[in-house]
Amino acid sequence: MNVIDQEITDQFAIYNADCIDTMQGLPDNSVHCCVTSPPYWLQRDYDVDEQIGLEDLPEDYIEKIATAFQEVRRVLRADAA
């Protein structure tokens, strides 16, 4: 997990990192809440290597967004918000 910044307490963890890489490092059904604001395709450049939203083809963007949300579904608990 290549974390840019993180804050972890006994009650919560906040990660500022690649969402797919970070979630792939988390166990199934382990997250209570996920807050996200996915980027639109070709609307913003945050000057981050391999950021979501700057793919050459819309199909590549959709594949990456779908992968991210598959990971969200995998890590969220059944009683998650």
Order of alpha helices (4+ residues) and beta strands (2+ residues): beta-beta-alpha-alpha
